[in-house]
Each structure stands twice: as structure tokens, then as C-alpha cells.
Amino acid sequence: EKFSLIPLRRVLVTGGAGYIGSHVVYCLQKTRRYKVISIDNNHNSYPAALDRVAQIARDALPENASEQDRDSAEIDAIRCDLTKADEVKSVFEKYGKGGIWGVIHIAAYKAVGESTEIPLTYYANNVSATLSLLQIMDEYDCTRIVYSSSATVYGTPPTIPIPETTRLKADSPYGKSKVMSEMIIDDLCHADTKRWRAISLRYFNPAGAHPSGLIGEDPRGRPGNLLPLLAHMAIGRVKESTLKVFGNDYPTPDGTCVRDYIHVIDLASGHLLALDALAPESTTFANCPDDAHYKAYNLGKGKGMSVIQILEAMRKTTGFDYKHEIIGRRRGDVPDLTADPTLAEKELGFTAPQNLETMCKDLWNWQTKNPQGYEHA
Ligand code: WQD
């Protein structure tokens, strides 16, 4: 009951209908402290995802739930293109100055290879749209943002595991768009330390799904990422049984690339910790050296797994008889991206306890319950 005295804080999630976004919305609703607004252009997502998330929240409400708790289970899902500033502005206008407490900015294009073919589209969607979002937030006195960044900002890191102090040296327009956006947000917080507070979260490799199997990763078209591709192969959505492994001549234990896979629910929970760290009552920035209320944190497990290890884990989970064939390296791939997660653990209280077996089990549960994803739900 004590919480009902504190009004819900409205949080805008960009890309809220997407794989990461829908799991972040789920975590926000679980606290019953936030009222979620989602904007998404559904370029790589389905509106049905948020219907499911809201259903999970409603089903979790106790019989005697307060009016405010019921309200926290409803999502204002708005179809909106982040590159259209007037559309974004109308969302803030709807809630007025100070009406939106904070933003979790996840919407972006994220395919490394594609970004080298259409760099201007990536810079428009990932950088200009972020800049215009920040300008509108500033105008409407919404000065807290959790920004979705990526381990790709490190390029080929000099040390493994990778600490946040590693120099930023992205190799693709996608990775550079993340570095540029981080720098814009950093400079904004330095310029206006009284009002602005921001945290960038550098995702390693999200995997898995909500254990209910109601929401999960559902990329439009053929998956580019390893785990959803393996799930589509096992369910028959991709009519192939041989995984093409992009190179086994890397300086890694079995020659294939190593990545730090983190359960999407653990990753999403990290966003709540970051959001809480931006609240006035938080002490996270208390000892910020130059009083700049901006910090970047890795979200990873700190455990690297190779392509072959992932293949074996999915073989075990799905029982599918995968074959694999070693072919040439994929442009933009780096040998190893394994996080040093200690800063987020120390300053945000972040943990990523779920292991690879659970990630594969939850991914497979989602895939078997939704063989064609949300489209034919
Ligand atoms: C993992 C490993 C491939 C497919 C991607 C995005 C990155 C970030 C996280 C947003 C690599 C290998 C894959 C295949 C393969 N997204 N692989 N055969 O590249 O680490 O990162 O997701 O921030 O921007 O690029 O993930 O799943 O594509 O690849 O051998 O058919 O699997 O070479 O080593 P990646 P991935």
C-alpha cells in the first residue's frame, strides 16, 4: 500500500515492441512503479508483442489490486517513427512538460553488415533520431535517459574481458552510430549537470526469452543472429540443417568467435537498475569525478562461449541434428567480445545469473509455442 502514495512515473520506451524492448517493458511493469509508453515503427517488431506483455502484467495482478496497480499494467503503445520529429514531439505534447519521467531509448537498426551497405540510413535512424529525441526531451523537461548501446563500440578490444575504460573504436557504421550517440549524451550531461542524468548500457549478446514463452525474439525475415537462426532451423522455419560457421581461424580456443551471451531477462532487469540509478534519490552519481551525471556500463555475464559451444547447447536443447560447415569469415566479426561486468555489479547491483542452458531452453520454449512468431499469432 505504501507505494500507492507515490504516483506512477511515466517512462517512454523507444522500440518497446522489439525483442529487448518488450522484455524491458515486462520488467518495468513487474515493479508496478512505472506507467509505460512505447513508441515503435514496427520495422523489426510486431505490435502483438506488447499485447502479450500487458497480458502478463494483468495476469500477475492480485484480485484486490489497487486502481494504480491496474493502471501500471496498461501500456500506451504508439506507432511512431523516431526519425519523424513531429511524431515524437506529439507524444511528449500529449503528456505535457514534465509528464514523462524518463526515457529508455532502445529503437535502432542493429545489423553490422547491413550498416556498411546503407550507412546514411543507419546514421539517420540511430544518430539523428537520437539527437532529435534528446532535443525534444530537453524541451519537455524530460532529462533522464537510459541509452541502449552495444559491445560493438569496442571494435576489436585490446584486452579480454573488456572493461568500460577500453577505448571506443567501432569498425562499422552501426558501431560508430552507437559511439556517436554515447558521445552526444555524454556532452549533454556535462553541459547541463543540474538537469540531465544518463546511463548507456553496452549490451553483449542477448539471448533467450521470457519463461512463459509468450514473448521472444522474432526478427522479420531470415535471422542474422546465431541463436534465433538455430531456433528457426530446428523449428523448420529456415529449411536448412547445416549451420554455416563464419570462420574457425580466429585466435580463440576452438578457432570460432567467442561472445558473451546474456539472458534477455537479466539484460532487461539491468535497465530497471539503471533507471533507478537516475532517480534523484539515487547515490550512484554522488561521487562522479567531474559531477557529470553520465556513465556507461557493460551488460554481460563475463563468460565467453564459442559458436561451436552454442551449436552444441542448441543441439542438446532442441534435439535437432544440426550439421555445420566452416566457411569464410563474416565482415565486421571480431574474435572475442566478453564483458568485464564488475562495474555494473558494483555500482548498479547488476547480476546476470541465468546460464546458457536456461537461455537455450527459454528460446526453444518461445519458438515451439510460436513456430511462426507473432505474425500468425
Ligand atoms: C554470433 C557469432 C558469428 C550466424 C550481433 C550484432 C551486434 C549486437 C549483438 C546489437 C559470430 C557467428 C552467426 C551464422 C555464424 N546486436 N555466426 N554463422 O555478431 O556477435 O552481434 O548481435 O547490438 O550488433 O552484430 O551476434 O549472433 O550475429 O553472431 O558463424 O549463421 O556467431 O560469426 O561469431 P554478433 P551474431
Residues whose N, C-alpha, C, O or C-beta is under 5 A from the ligand:
A	BS01	WQD	K110 V112 S150 T152 F204 N205 G224 N225 L226 L227 K244 V245 F246 C257 R259 V307 R330 D333
